[in-house]
Amino acid sequence: MGKAAKNVGEISVGQYDQIFRSGFSVRRSWHQLKFQRVLEAIPFSRPESIIDVGCFAGSFLSLCMADRFPRQLGVDILADQIGYSKAHYETPFREFRYIRELADLLSFKETFDNLTSIEVIEHLSHSDLRTFFQAASSLLRTGGRMVITTPNYCSLWPLLEVLLNQFSDINYAEQHVTKFTVFNIERLFHKIYPEFQAKFKMETLTTTHLAAPFFAVFGTRFARRLSSLVAHRYWNIKFGSLILGSWVRR
């Protein structure tokens, strides 16, 4: 195996999408169950719009059906990955757009019912996180929902990170510049962006990926069935490898 990429821009175009579709069972299940949990965090009562910030190769939005999300937009700062997304997943109801930097989001005129950002915020400095939250508050309509996942550093994640640094295609130790735990995430959000509590109300804060993805060695279907035994809103264990949170725009 070659040397790990030092930044996400060095990851082969579409590689994570290929892992999500047909990679090693545990890695494939990790992504599939993560996207499943994010979709579960968005109640379906009527058709709504959605923007995925840091969409990468478009894998998550490819799971979002038109009858549920008739307007979809994925944005990323990686032009090659956006090119892949456009080639594989763009449709009349699903658009992918390259942005030079997070600040570009502040100029968007459109607002959305939902904003997702899946394992992105750990890659952002405090300055970039302030921009991210400013953008989220302007992109979401009042009552809109922001759903975020990020590694939980009071779980098995630090050990997983060491293993991934040895066998994966990216050095997470260098890439994860802001680290969260389920116990400090809201406090850090407020410290980084003092207006956070005035702009957003917490709806759900839980964890996921405690064990289910690892049972994919017995089959990804088995891992999905295990994961679905307890809905995220009833899951109170704080030590899953990923934090899953949703906040409503005030």
BELVENMO-V350823 format. One record per backbone hydrogen bond with DSSP energy under -0.5 kcal/mol. CO is the residue of the C=O (numbers start at 0). NH is the residue of the N-H. If there is no record, write none. Layout:
co=CO nh=NH
co=CO nh=NH
This chain:
co=4 nh=170
co=6 nh=9
co=7 nh=10
co=11 nh=14
co=13 nh=17
co=14 nh=18
co=15 nh=19
co=16 nh=20
co=17 nh=21
co=18 nh=22
co=23 nh=27
co=24 nh=28
co=25 nh=29
co=26 nh=30
co=27 nh=31
co=28 nh=32
co=29 nh=33
co=30 nh=34
co=31 nh=35
co=32 nh=36
co=33 nh=37
co=34 nh=38
co=35 nh=39
co=36 nh=40
co=38 nh=41
co=40 nh=42
co=42 nh=44
co=45 nh=44
co=47 nh=70
co=48 nh=113
co=49 nh=72
co=50 nh=52
co=50 nh=115
co=51 nh=53
co=51 nh=54
co=51 nh=74
co=54 nh=57
co=57 nh=61
co=59 nh=62
co=60 nh=63
co=62 nh=64
co=64 nh=67
co=64 nh=68
co=67 nh=47
co=70 nh=49
co=71 nh=94
co=72 nh=51
co=73 nh=96
co=74 nh=53
co=74 nh=54
co=75 nh=98
co=76 nh=78
co=77 nh=81
co=78 nh=82
co=79 nh=83
co=80 nh=84
co=81 nh=85
co=82 nh=86
co=83 nh=87
co=84 nh=88
co=84 nh=89
co=85 nh=89
co=90 nh=93
co=92 nh=71
co=93 nh=90
co=94 nh=73
co=96 nh=75
co=100 nh=103
co=101 nh=104
co=102 nh=105
co=103 nh=106
co=104 nh=107
co=111 nh=140
co=112 nh=144
co=113 nh=50
co=114 nh=146
co=115 nh=52
co=116 nh=118
co=116 nh=148
co=119 nh=122
co=120 nh=123
co=121 nh=176
co=121 nh=177
co=124 nh=128
co=125 nh=129
co=126 nh=130
co=127 nh=131
co=128 nh=132
co=129 nh=133
co=130 nh=134
co=131 nh=135
co=132 nh=136
co=133 nh=137
co=134 nh=138
co=135 nh=139
co=138 nh=111
co=140 nh=143
co=143 nh=248
co=144 nh=114
co=145 nh=246
co=146 nh=116
co=147 nh=244
co=148 nh=118
co=148 nh=119
co=149 nh=242
co=150 nh=152
co=150 nh=179
co=151 nh=154
co=151 nh=156
co=154 nh=157
co=155 nh=158
co=155 nh=159
co=156 nh=160
co=157 nh=161
co=158 nh=162
co=159 nh=163
co=160 nh=164
co=161 nh=165
co=162 nh=165
co=162 nh=166
co=163 nh=167
co=168 nh=4
co=169 nh=171
co=170 nh=173
co=170 nh=174
co=171 nh=175
co=174 nh=176
co=179 nh=152
co=180 nh=183
co=180 nh=184
co=183 nh=187
co=184 nh=188
co=185 nh=189
co=186 nh=190
co=187 nh=191
co=188 nh=192
co=192 nh=195
co=194 nh=198
co=195 nh=198
co=195 nh=199
co=198 nh=249
co=200 nh=247
co=203 nh=245
co=205 nh=243
co=207 nh=241
co=208 nh=240
co=210 nh=213
co=210 nh=214
co=211 nh=214
co=212 nh=215
co=213 nh=216
co=214 nh=217
co=215 nh=218
co=218 nh=222
co=219 nh=223
co=220 nh=224
co=221 nh=225
co=222 nh=226
co=223 nh=227
co=225 nh=228
co=226 nh=229
co=230 nh=233
co=231 nh=234
co=233 nh=235
co=238 nh=155
co=240 nh=151
co=241 nh=207
co=242 nh=149
co=243 nh=205
co=244 nh=147
co=245 nh=202
co=245 nh=203
co=246 nh=145
co=247 nh=200
co=248 nh=142
